[in-house]
Amino acid sequence: MSLTVYRRSEDLFNSTCVFTSASNLGTSIRCAVKVTFLALRNLASLTHRSGELVQSEEYLRRLLRLEPNDSYIYVSLGQVIAEQGRLSEAEEIYRYRLQELEFVDEGTRRTDSGLTLELPLALGEVLSRQEKWEEARRWFEQTIEWSSIYDA
């Protein structure tokens, strides 16, 4: 699992706002937040890749303040924390986000930012690393069950 970074400038351009005038302050603020979000996400990814895990964690926590409902940030944050050997803390992060899931129709669960199947998978991996075998198995099985409901 790796953190996402924009490699091509057109990917970044297509994801950001283009200002033609400064007349709409609300739009300007939303665009600035979006650009800040993208910059922080890229910094988190770059520092993760270069092994600067503490710095990557800091960027991810700042991202959560901007987008507290983004499941992918929780997955990435848990990953960085687990890589620092803080497995129980990573477990708590995954459990916290998974408890935010709610039923929206028959058997369908999702978060505000949609369900990412990486959440239950990551929890299973962290539990496995802590030798919590039975619970890890249940989360891996849950991942398979949910993957039949969702397009991953």
SVG drawing of the C-alpha trace seen along z (x, -y; Angstrom):
<svg xmlns="http://www.w3.org/2000/svg" viewBox="-32 -41 46 58">
<polyline fill="none" stroke="black" stroke-width="0.4" points="0.0,0.0 1.5,-3.4 0.3,-6.9 -0.9,-8.7 1.1,-11.5 0.4,-13.3 3.1,-12.4 1.8,-14.3 1.1,-18.0 -2.1,-17.5 -3.4,-15.3 -2.8,-18.2 -4.2,-20.7 -7.4,-18.7 -7.8,-18.5 -7.3,-22.1 -9.2,-25.3 -8.3,-27.9 -9.0,-31.5 -10.1,-33.9 -11.1,-36.6 -10.9,-37.4 -14.5,-38.4 -15.8,-35.3 -14.1,-35.0 -16.0,-31.8 -14.8,-30.0 -11.3,-31.3 -11.2,-30.0 -12.5,-26.6 -9.9,-26.4 -7.1,-27.4 -8.2,-24.6 -8.2,-22.1 -4.8,-23.1 -3.5,-23.0 -5.1,-19.5 -3.3,-18.3 0.0,-19.8 -0.2,-18.2 -1.2,-14.8 1.8,-15.0 4.1,-16.0 2.8,-13.1 3.5,-10.7 7.0,-12.0 8.1,-12.0 6.7,-8.5 8.6,-7.3 11.8,-8.8 11.4,-7.2 10.5,-10.4 7.7,-8.7 7.3,-11.3 7.0,-14.1 4.6,-12.1 2.4,-11.5 2.4,-15.2 1.2,-16.0 -1.5,-13.3 -2.8,-14.7 -3.0,-18.2 -4.9,-16.6 -7.4,-15.1 -8.0,-18.6 -8.9,-19.7 -10.9,-16.6 -11.9,-14.7 -14.3,-12.4 -11.7,-11.1 -11.3,-7.4 -8.1,-7.3 -6.3,-9.6 -7.2,-7.3 -5.8,-4.3 -2.6,-6.2 -2.2,-7.6 -2.6,-4.1 -0.1,-2.7 2.5,-5.3 1.9,-4.8 2.2,-1.0 5.4,-1.4 6.7,-3.2 5.9,-0.2 2.9,-1.7 0.5,1.1 -2.1,0.6 -2.4,-3.1 -2.8,-2.2 -5.5,0.3 -7.3,-2.4 -7.3,-4.7 -8.7,-2.0 -11.4,-1.1 -12.3,-4.7 -12.9,-5.2 -14.7,-1.9 -17.2,-2.8 -18.2,-5.7 -19.7,-3.3 -23.4,-3.4 -26.0,-1.4 -27.5,-3.2 -29.5,-0.3 -29.7,3.5 -26.2,4.6 -24.5,1.6 -22.2,-0.4 -20.2,-3.4 -18.6,-6.5 -19.1,-10.1 -16.2,-9.6 -17.4,-6.2 -16.2,-2.8 -12.6,-2.0 -12.0,1.7 -8.5,0.9 -9.9,0.0 -10.9,3.5 -8.0,5.0 -5.5,2.6 -7.1,3.4 -6.8,7.1 -3.1,6.7 -2.4,4.7 -4.2,7.3 -2.2,10.0 1.1,8.3 -0.1,8.2 -0.9,11.9 -4.6,11.3 -5.2,14.1 -9.0,14.7 -9.9,11.1 -7.6,10.5 -9.3,13.4 -12.7,11.9 -11.6,8.6 -10.1,10.3 -13.3,12.2 -15.3,9.0 -13.2,7.4 -14.1,10.3 -17.7,10.0 -17.8,6.2 -15.8,6.5 -18.7,8.5 -21.0,5.5 -18.8,2.7 -16.7,1.9 -13.4,1.6"/>
</svg>
